[in-house]
Amino acid sequence: MKLQTAQRKRAKIKMGLQGPSGAGKTYSSLLIAYGLCNDWNKIAVIDTENHSAELYAHLGAFNTLQLSAPFTPEKYMQAIDVCEKAGMEVLVIDSVTHEWENLLDYHTSLQGNSFTNWGRVTPRHNEFVRKILQSSMHIISTIRTKQDYVLNERNGKMVPEKVGLKTVQRDGLEYEFTLVFDIDMKNHAIASKDRTGLFFGQPEQKLSVETGKQINDWCNSGAAITVDDVSRRIGDVISIQELLSLYQQYPQFKEVLKPEFEQRKRQIIIAQEIKTELLTPQTSSNGIH
């Protein structure tokens, strides 16, 4: 446990684009993606929208990975792994809404106490979010929104009134991202969450390749990641999958940190075995639990 001076490190952007169907989220994401890496061949789209990304193939030779139902968090994570191993620099997940809708359907199908059953849903969603945040790629997640309404009394009658757009994803997901743009049906965007300081409070704008370049400059303006930075993160990892993701994220440190990675792997495996043993009912010789 050690205090140290806060310092922003170079990073890969994790951002969200949220808006209603037809607002241009996919198109805007592709433009930003090209601004981030300046190479269409290094851009991939995880497409859950029935090949909709291919409508923009005229922009450049980007890659697509078609995802079909059921849209489980595990299937999304496998797709992210495929893109990382292929050496992609920017990933567009279009969209993450299907992941949450799949989990809602799964929760509804479970027997027993509804509140308790969230314990079987939340860990899967959290693992999916961690996979995005710890990826070695820039990731742009599109999120569908829908108009929300409330009933208000007017002249003795209950009248529905618009109260804004509701995100079709788990509440609070936007707080996990560094940057979130809200896009309207005219393809105008405004930053609703911005830790970069580049766009918050700015007038609405059209997202473009230049937007991606601005974000990329911000990502690269921090201090370089050091071996000590990665070493400290190894101790915070709580799963083998998370550990592997960290190992692959910084190939320049693989050799020097290999002993620490292996030690942490053993610790995680032992912890999992102990947890499994504690949760497994023990049967005595007389058959009494």
C-alpha atoms as a printed R data frame, in Angstrom:
    type eleno elety resid chain resno       x       y       z
1   ATOM     1    CA   MET     A     1   0.000   0.000   0.000
2   ATOM     2    CA   LYS     A     2   1.686   3.164  -1.216
3   ATOM     3    CA   LEU     A     3   0.665   6.780  -1.885
4   ATOM     4    CA   GLN     A     4   1.754   8.223  -5.192
5   ATOM     5    CA   THR     A     5   1.222  11.404  -7.167
6   ATOM     6    CA   ALA     A     6  -1.780  11.208  -9.507
7   ATOM     7    CA   GLN     A     7  -0.772  11.134 -13.152
8   ATOM     8    CA   ARG     A     8  -2.895  10.542 -16.218
9   ATOM     9    CA   LYS     A     9  -1.550   7.709 -18.340
10  ATOM    10    CA   ARG     A    10  -1.926   7.088 -22.043
11  ATOM    11    CA   ALA     A    11  -5.172   5.254 -22.602
12  ATOM    12    CA   LYS     A    12  -7.522   3.627 -25.066
13  ATOM    13    CA   ILE     A    13 -10.833   5.445 -25.231
14  ATOM    14    CA   LYS     A    14 -13.913   3.628 -24.007
15  ATOM    15    CA   MET     A    15 -16.905   5.624 -25.150
16  ATOM    16    CA   GLY     A    16 -20.611   5.343 -25.809
17  ATOM    17    CA   LEU     A    17 -22.861   6.744 -28.549
18  ATOM    18    CA   GLN     A    18 -26.507   6.660 -27.520
19  ATOM    19    CA   GLY     A    19 -29.555   7.644 -29.478
20  ATOM    20    CA   PRO     A    20 -32.772   6.364 -31.072
21  ATOM    21    CA   SER     A    21 -32.835   4.008 -34.042
22  ATOM    22    CA   GLY     A    22 -31.995   5.886 -37.227
23  ATOM    23    CA   ALA     A    23 -29.965   8.627 -35.545
24  ATOM    24    CA   GLY     A    24 -26.730   7.615 -37.276
25  ATOM    25    CA   LYS     A    25 -24.889   5.895 -34.432
26  ATOM    26    CA   THR     A    26 -23.161   3.322 -36.662
27  ATOM    27    CA   TYR     A    27 -22.076   5.875 -39.269
28  ATOM    28    CA   SER     A    28 -20.801   8.307 -36.650
29  ATOM    29    CA   SER     A    29 -18.942   5.515 -34.838
30  ATOM    30    CA   LEU     A    30 -17.124   4.529 -38.031
31  ATOM    31    CA   LEU     A    31 -16.020   8.092 -38.702
32  ATOM    32    CA   ILE     A    32 -14.690   8.439 -35.153
33  ATOM    33    CA   ALA     A    33 -13.006   5.048 -35.435
34  ATOM    34    CA   TYR     A    34 -11.113   6.117 -38.557
35  ATOM    35    CA   GLY     A    35 -10.031   9.320 -36.829
36  ATOM    36    CA   LEU     A    36  -8.667   7.230 -33.963
37  ATOM    37    CA   CYS     A    37  -6.405   4.997 -36.050
38  ATOM    38    CA   ASN     A    38  -6.300   6.345 -39.635
39  ATOM    39    CA   ASP     A    39  -6.517   2.798 -41.033
40  ATOM    40    CA   TRP     A    40  -9.786   1.134 -42.077
41  ATOM    41    CA   ASN     A    41  -8.126  -2.291 -41.956
42  ATOM    42    CA   LYS     A    42  -7.583  -1.855 -38.198
43  ATOM    43    CA   ILE     A    43 -11.265  -1.179 -37.477
44  ATOM    44    CA   ALA     A    44 -13.779  -3.911 -36.608
45  ATOM    45    CA   VAL     A    45 -17.523  -3.785 -36.020
46  ATOM    46    CA   ILE     A    46 -19.333  -6.355 -33.889
47  ATOM    47    CA   ASP     A    47 -22.631  -6.185 -35.769
48  ATOM    48    CA   THR     A    48 -25.801  -7.274 -33.971
49  ATOM    49    CA   GLU     A    49 -28.060  -5.327 -36.344
50  ATOM    50    CA   ASN     A    50 -28.455  -7.819 -39.209
51  ATOM    51    CA   HIS     A    51 -25.472  -6.683 -41.341
52  ATOM    52    CA   SER     A    52 -26.373  -2.997 -40.999
53  ATOM    53    CA   ALA     A    53 -22.711  -1.956 -40.740
54  ATOM    54    CA   GLU     A    54 -22.134  -3.216 -44.275
55  ATOM    55    CA   LEU     A    55 -24.332  -0.377 -45.541
56  ATOM    56    CA   TYR     A    56 -21.298   1.851 -44.937
57  ATOM    57    CA   ALA     A    57 -18.751  -0.344 -46.736
58  ATOM    58    CA   HIS     A    58 -18.140   2.549 -49.151
59  ATOM    59    CA   LEU     A    59 -16.318   4.400 -46.372
60  ATOM    60    CA   GLY     A    60 -13.432   1.945 -46.315
61  ATOM    61    CA   ALA     A    61 -12.344  -1.672 -45.935
62  ATOM    62    CA   PHE     A    62 -13.235  -2.125 -42.266
63  ATOM    63    CA   ASN     A    63 -13.907  -5.564 -40.772
64  ATOM    64    CA   THR     A    64 -17.203  -6.935 -39.481
65  ATOM    65    CA   LEU     A    65 -18.058  -9.755 -37.116
66  ATOM    66    CA   GLN     A    66 -21.713 -10.790 -37.288
67  ATOM    67    CA   LEU     A    67 -23.305 -11.655 -33.948
68  ATOM    68    CA   SER     A    68 -26.596 -13.535 -33.891
69  ATOM    69    CA   ALA     A    69 -29.064 -14.365 -31.133
70  ATOM    70    CA   PRO     A    70 -28.872 -15.265 -28.330
71  ATOM    71    CA   PHE     A    71 -26.900 -12.124 -27.524
72  ATOM    72    CA   THR     A    72 -25.310 -13.375 -24.313
73  ATOM    73    CA   PRO     A    73 -22.540 -11.411 -22.558
74  ATOM    74    CA   GLU     A    74 -20.276 -14.405 -23.072
75  ATOM    75    CA   LYS     A    75 -20.797 -14.310 -26.841
76  ATOM    76    CA   TYR     A    76 -19.913 -10.603 -26.898
77  ATOM    77    CA   MET     A    77 -16.749 -11.300 -24.893
78  ATOM    78    CA   GLN     A    78 -15.702 -14.059 -27.290
79  ATOM    79    CA   ALA     A    79 -16.172 -11.623 -30.190
80  ATOM    80    CA   ILE     A    80 -14.003  -9.020 -28.422
81  ATOM    81    CA   ASP     A    81 -11.286 -11.673 -27.990
82  ATOM    82    CA   VAL     A    82 -11.428 -12.475 -31.717
83  ATOM    83    CA   CYS     A    83 -10.927  -8.809 -32.614
84  ATOM    84    CA   GLU     A    84  -8.065  -8.361 -30.150
85  ATOM    85    CA   LYS     A    85  -6.246 -11.428 -31.440
86  ATOM    86    CA   ALA     A    86  -6.686 -10.171 -35.009
87  ATOM    87    CA   GLY     A    87  -4.780  -7.009 -34.088
88  ATOM    88    CA   MET     A    88  -7.674  -4.555 -34.401
89  ATOM    89    CA   GLU     A    89  -6.994  -1.080 -33.006
90  ATOM    90    CA   VAL     A    90 -10.580   0.201 -32.838
91  ATOM    91    CA   LEU     A    91 -13.709  -1.818 -32.122
92  ATOM    92    CA   VAL     A    92 -17.282  -0.642 -32.623
93  ATOM    93    CA   ILE     A    93 -19.829  -2.719 -30.690
94  ATOM    94    CA   ASP     A    94 -23.100  -2.088 -32.502
95  ATOM    95    CA   SER     A    95 -24.954  -2.390 -30.219
96  ATOM    96    CA   VAL     A    96 -24.623  -3.268 -26.524
97  ATOM    97    CA   THR     A    97 -28.387  -2.913 -26.053
98  ATOM    98    CA   HIS     A    98 -28.935  -6.520 -27.145
99  ATOM    99    CA   GLU     A    99 -26.711  -7.803 -24.321
100 ATOM   100    CA   TRP     A   100 -28.896  -6.231 -21.667
101 ATOM   101    CA   GLU     A   101 -32.151  -7.290 -23.327
102 ATOM   102    CA   ASN     A   102 -30.832 -10.864 -23.374
103 ATOM   103    CA   LEU     A   103 -30.093 -10.722 -19.643
104 ATOM   104    CA   LEU     A   104 -33.527  -9.271 -18.892
105 ATOM   105    CA   ASP     A   105 -35.136 -12.182 -20.757
106 ATOM   106    CA   TYR     A   106 -32.906 -14.610 -18.851
107 ATOM   107    CA   HIS     A   107 -33.882 -13.041 -15.514
108 ATOM   108    CA   THR     A   108 -37.573 -13.306 -16.400
109 ATOM   109    CA   SER     A   109 -37.155 -17.020 -17.172
110 ATOM   110    CA   LEU     A   110 -35.659 -17.846 -13.771
111 ATOM   111    CA   GLN     A   111 -37.763 -19.527 -11.124
112 ATOM   112    CA   GLY     A   112 -37.954 -18.305  -7.537
113 ATOM   113    CA   ASN     A   113 -37.308 -14.933  -5.915
114 ATOM   114    CA   SER     A   114 -36.870 -12.160  -8.488
115 ATOM   115    CA   PHE     A   115 -34.555 -10.077  -6.274
116 ATOM   116    CA   THR     A   116 -32.310 -13.027  -5.422
117 ATOM   117    CA   ASN     A   117 -32.139 -14.040  -9.076
118 ATOM   118    CA   TRP     A   118 -30.300 -10.810  -9.906
119 ATOM   119    CA   GLY     A   119 -27.313 -12.495  -8.276
120 ATOM   120    CA   ARG     A   120 -27.199 -14.783 -11.316
121 ATOM   121    CA   VAL     A   121 -27.479 -11.886 -13.770
122 ATOM   122    CA   THR     A   122 -25.357  -9.024 -12.425
123 ATOM   123    CA   PRO     A   123 -21.997 -10.879 -12.336
124 ATOM   124    CA   ARG     A   124 -22.347 -11.793 -16.024
125 ATOM   125    CA   HIS     A   125 -23.105  -8.194 -16.979
126 ATOM   126    CA   ASN     A   126 -20.247  -6.874 -14.824
127 ATOM   127    CA   GLU     A   127 -17.810  -9.273 -16.491
128 ATOM   128    CA   PHE     A   128 -18.930  -7.987 -19.891
129 ATOM   129    CA   VAL     A   129 -18.375  -4.367 -18.834
130 ATOM   130    CA   ARG     A   130 -14.932  -5.222 -17.411
131 ATOM   131    CA   LYS     A   131 -14.031  -6.876 -20.702
132 ATOM   132    CA   ILE     A   132 -14.734  -3.623 -22.530
133 ATOM   133    CA   LEU     A   133 -12.939  -1.398 -20.042
134 ATOM   134    CA   GLN     A   134  -9.797  -3.552 -19.916
135 ATOM   135    CA   SER     A   135  -9.485  -4.138 -23.645
136 ATOM   136    CA   SER     A   136  -6.296  -3.157 -25.445
137 ATOM   137    CA   MET     A   137  -8.411  -1.563 -28.209
138 ATOM   138    CA   HIS     A   138 -10.283   1.708 -28.460
139 ATOM   139    CA   ILE     A   139 -13.944   0.690 -28.050
140 ATOM   140    CA   ILE     A   140 -17.024   2.611 -29.176
141 ATOM   141    CA   SER     A   141 -20.293   1.128 -27.897
142 ATOM   142    CA   THR     A   142 -23.563   2.155 -29.492
143 ATOM   143    CA   ILE     A   143 -26.619   2.163 -27.217
144 ATOM   144    CA   ARG     A   144 -30.229   2.432 -28.326
145 ATOM   145    CA   THR     A   145 -32.520   4.877 -26.563
146 ATOM   146    CA   LYS     A   146 -36.282   5.251 -26.628
147 ATOM   147    CA   GLN     A   147 -38.610   8.095 -25.765
148 ATOM   148    CA   ASP     A   148 -39.795   7.909 -22.172
149 ATOM   149    CA   TYR     A   149 -43.160   9.142 -20.936
150 ATOM   150    CA   VAL     A   150 -44.887   9.898 -17.635
151 ATOM   151    CA   LEU     A   151 -48.570  10.402 -16.877
152 ATOM   152    CA   ASN     A   152 -49.446  13.873 -15.567
153 ATOM   153    CA   GLU     A   153 -52.836  15.240 -14.630
154 ATOM   154    CA   ARG     A   154 -54.100  18.063 -16.824
155 ATOM   155    CA   ASN     A   155 -57.627  19.489 -16.594
156 ATOM   156    CA   GLY     A   156 -58.734  16.452 -14.640
157 ATOM   157    CA   LYS     A   157 -57.325  13.974 -17.158
158 ATOM   158    CA   MET     A   158 -54.185  11.866 -17.112
159 ATOM   159    CA   VAL     A   159 -52.092  12.882 -20.112
160 ATOM   160    CA   PRO     A   160 -48.821  11.230 -21.259
161 ATOM   161    CA   GLU     A   161 -45.919  13.668 -21.508
162 ATOM   162    CA   LYS     A   162 -42.426  13.194 -22.910
163 ATOM   163    CA   VAL     A   163 -39.655  13.344 -20.309
164 ATOM   164    CA   GLY     A   164 -36.655  12.586 -22.493
165 ATOM   165    CA   LEU     A   165 -34.789   9.593 -23.835
166 ATOM   166    CA   LYS     A   166 -34.276   6.432 -21.802
167 ATOM   167    CA   THR     A   167 -31.213   4.287 -22.457
168 ATOM   168    CA   VAL     A   168 -31.944   0.634 -23.244
169 ATOM   169    CA   GLN     A   169 -29.151  -0.763 -21.093
170 ATOM   170    CA   ARG     A   170 -28.525  -1.243 -17.415
171 ATOM   171    CA   ASP     A   171 -28.807   1.980 -15.421
172 ATOM   172    CA   GLY     A   172 -25.407   3.507 -14.775
173 ATOM   173    CA   LEU     A   173 -23.552   1.994 -17.728
174 ATOM   174    CA   GLU     A   174 -22.707   5.467 -19.028
175 ATOM   175    CA   TYR     A   175 -20.668   6.150 -15.872
176 ATOM   176    CA   GLU     A   176 -18.245   3.391 -16.881
177 ATOM   177    CA   PHE     A   177 -17.247   5.211 -20.079
178 ATOM   178    CA   THR     A   178 -14.758   8.055 -20.421
179 ATOM   179    CA   LEU     A   179 -16.928   9.789 -22.995
180 ATOM   180    CA   VAL     A   180 -20.610   9.553 -23.971
181 ATOM   181    CA   PHE     A   181 -22.344  11.366 -26.830
182 ATOM   182    CA   ASP     A   182 -26.124  11.676 -27.144
183 ATOM   183    CA   ILE     A   183 -27.221  11.739 -30.797
184 ATOM   184    CA   ASP     A   184 -30.611  12.971 -32.029
185 ATOM   185    CA   MET     A   185 -32.527  12.123 -35.201
186 ATOM   186    CA   LYS     A   186 -30.803  14.977 -37.056
187 ATOM   187    CA   ASN     A   187 -27.439  13.363 -36.310
188 ATOM   188    CA   HIS     A   188 -26.514  16.174 -33.942
189 ATOM   189    CA   ALA     A   189 -24.462  15.079 -30.937
190 ATOM   190    CA   ILE     A   190 -23.778  16.566 -27.550
191 ATOM   191    CA   ALA     A   191 -21.529  15.187 -24.818
192 ATOM   192    CA   SER     A   192 -23.504  14.058 -21.752
193 ATOM   193    CA   LYS     A   193 -20.418  12.558 -20.068
194 ATOM   194    CA   ASP     A   194 -16.880  13.748 -20.770
195 ATOM   195    CA   ARG     A   195 -13.784  13.047 -18.713
196 ATOM   196    CA   THR     A   196 -11.564  14.280 -21.546
197 ATOM   197    CA   GLY     A   197 -12.732  17.870 -21.167
198 ATOM   198    CA   LEU     A   198 -12.792  18.224 -24.955
199 ATOM   199    CA   PHE     A   199 -16.521  18.336 -25.630
200 ATOM   200    CA   PHE     A   200 -18.450  18.967 -22.401
201 ATOM   201    CA   GLY     A   201 -20.408  22.216 -22.531
202 ATOM   202    CA   GLN     A   202 -19.798  22.594 -26.269
203 ATOM   203    CA   PRO     A   203 -22.654  23.226 -28.724
204 ATOM   204    CA   GLU     A   204 -24.172  20.266 -30.515
205 ATOM   205    CA   GLN     A   205 -22.072  19.046 -33.413
206 ATOM   206    CA   LYS     A   206 -21.828  16.464 -36.173
207 ATOM   207    CA   LEU     A   207 -19.424  13.699 -35.189
208 ATOM   208    CA   SER     A   208 -16.646  13.227 -37.722
209 ATOM   209    CA   VAL     A   209 -13.175  11.887 -38.450
210 ATOM   210    CA   GLU     A   210 -11.842  15.058 -36.825
211 ATOM   211    CA   THR     A   211 -13.692  14.118 -33.612
212 ATOM   212    CA   GLY     A   212 -11.780  10.839 -33.573
213 ATOM   213    CA   LYS     A   213  -8.463  12.637 -34.126
214 ATOM   214    CA   GLN     A   214  -9.146  14.949 -31.185
215 ATOM   215    CA   ILE     A   215  -9.918  11.964 -28.947
216 ATOM   216    CA   ASN     A   216  -6.804  10.121 -30.123
217 ATOM   217    CA   ASP     A   217  -4.592  13.122 -29.360
218 ATOM   218    CA   TRP     A   218  -6.031  13.234 -25.847
219 ATOM   219    CA   CYS     A   219  -5.447   9.491 -25.360
220 ATOM   220    CA   ASN     A   220  -1.789   9.826 -26.376
221 ATOM   221    CA   SER     A   221  -1.093  12.991 -24.385
222 ATOM   222    CA   GLY     A   222  -0.783  11.159 -21.051
223 ATOM   223    CA   ALA     A   223   2.359   9.645 -19.580
224 ATOM   224    CA   ALA     A   224   3.565   6.322 -20.946
225 ATOM   225    CA   ILE     A   225   2.473   3.155 -19.115
226 ATOM   226    CA   THR     A   226   5.397   1.670 -17.156
227 ATOM   227    CA   VAL     A   227   6.142  -1.856 -15.983
228 ATOM   228    CA   ASP     A   228   5.375  -0.734 -12.402
229 ATOM   229    CA   ASP     A   229   1.898   0.453 -13.485
230 ATOM   230    CA   VAL     A   230   1.070  -2.976 -14.934
231 ATOM   231    CA   SER     A   231   2.610  -4.754 -11.948
232 ATOM   232    CA   ARG     A   232   0.263  -2.896  -9.587
233 ATOM   233    CA   ARG     A   233  -2.746  -3.822 -11.721
234 ATOM   234    CA   ILE     A   234  -1.899  -7.540 -11.621
235 ATOM   235    CA   GLY     A   235  -2.751  -7.666  -7.919
236 ATOM   236    CA   ASP     A   236  -6.206  -6.176  -8.541
237 ATOM   237    CA   VAL     A   237  -7.251  -8.843 -11.048
238 ATOM   238    CA   ILE     A   238  -9.948 -11.217  -9.750
239 ATOM   239    CA   SER     A   239 -10.443 -13.702 -12.610
240 ATOM   240    CA   ILE     A   240  -8.309 -15.748 -15.016
241 ATOM   241    CA   GLN     A   241 -10.020 -14.136 -17.999
242 ATOM   242    CA   GLU     A   242  -9.279 -10.673 -16.640
243 ATOM   243    CA   LEU     A   243  -5.656 -11.663 -15.998
244 ATOM   244    CA   LEU     A   244  -5.249 -12.958 -19.559
245 ATOM   245    CA   SER     A   245  -6.695  -9.741 -20.943
246 ATOM   246    CA   LEU     A   246  -4.175  -7.689 -18.956
247 ATOM   247    CA   TYR     A   247  -1.339  -9.976 -20.074
248 ATOM   248    CA   GLN     A   248  -2.270  -9.481 -23.731
249 ATOM   249    CA   GLN     A   249  -2.815  -5.754 -23.346
250 ATOM   250    CA   TYR     A   250   0.857  -4.960 -22.721
251 ATOM   251    CA   PRO     A   251   2.999  -7.334 -24.820
252 ATOM   252    CA   GLN     A   252   6.096  -5.208 -24.162
253 ATOM   253    CA   PHE     A   253   6.034  -6.280 -20.502
254 ATOM   254    CA   LYS     A   254   5.157  -9.974 -20.963
255 ATOM   255    CA   GLU     A   255   8.606 -11.395 -20.300
256 ATOM   256    CA   VAL     A   256   9.611  -9.266 -17.327
257 ATOM   257    CA   LEU     A   257   6.219  -9.665 -15.609
258 ATOM   258    CA   LYS     A   258   5.619 -13.315 -16.496
259 ATOM   259    CA   PRO     A   259   6.511 -14.567 -12.950
260 ATOM   260    CA   GLU     A   260   4.023 -12.114 -11.402
261 ATOM   261    CA   PHE     A   261   1.297 -13.136 -13.842
262 ATOM   262    CA   GLU     A   262   1.883 -16.822 -13.081
263 ATOM   263    CA   GLN     A   263   1.873 -16.201  -9.329
264 ATOM   264    CA   ARG     A   264  -1.397 -14.280  -9.526
265 ATOM   265    CA   LYS     A   265  -2.886 -17.042 -11.695
266 ATOM   266    CA   ARG     A   266  -2.083 -19.623  -8.997
267 ATOM   267    CA   GLN     A   267  -3.604 -17.369  -6.323
268 ATOM   268    CA   ILE     A   268  -6.846 -16.986  -8.298
269 ATOM   269    CA   ILE     A   269  -7.116 -20.733  -8.944
270 ATOM   270    CA   ILE     A   270  -6.572 -21.536  -5.262
271 ATOM   271    CA   ALA     A   271  -9.141 -18.927  -4.223
272 ATOM   272    CA   GLN     A   272 -11.673 -20.399  -6.660
273 ATOM   273    CA   GLU     A   273 -11.040 -23.939  -5.360
274 ATOM   274    CA   ILE     A   274 -11.538 -22.792  -1.763
275 ATOM   275    CA   LYS     A   275 -14.765 -20.990  -2.696
276 ATOM   276    CA   THR     A   276 -16.057 -24.074  -4.508
277 ATOM   277    CA   GLU     A   277 -15.220 -26.285  -1.534
278 ATOM   278    CA   LEU     A   278 -16.987 -23.962   0.894
279 ATOM   279    CA   LEU     A   279 -20.109 -23.852  -1.282
280 ATOM   280    CA   THR     A   280 -20.236 -27.625  -1.777
281 ATOM   281    CA   PRO     A   281 -22.317 -29.397   0.901
282 ATOM   282    CA   GLN     A   282 -20.254 -31.881   2.873
283 ATOM   283    CA   THR     A   283 -21.788 -35.300   3.575
284 ATOM   284    CA   SER     A   284 -20.728 -37.128   6.726
285 ATOM   285    CA   SER     A   285 -20.256 -40.908   6.935
286 ATOM   286    CA   ASN     A   286 -23.760 -41.353   8.357
287 ATOM   287    CA   GLY     A   287 -25.293 -39.454   5.445
288 ATOM   288    CA   ILE     A   288 -26.170 -36.369   7.519
289 ATOM   289    CA   HIS     A   289 -25.290 -33.001   5.896
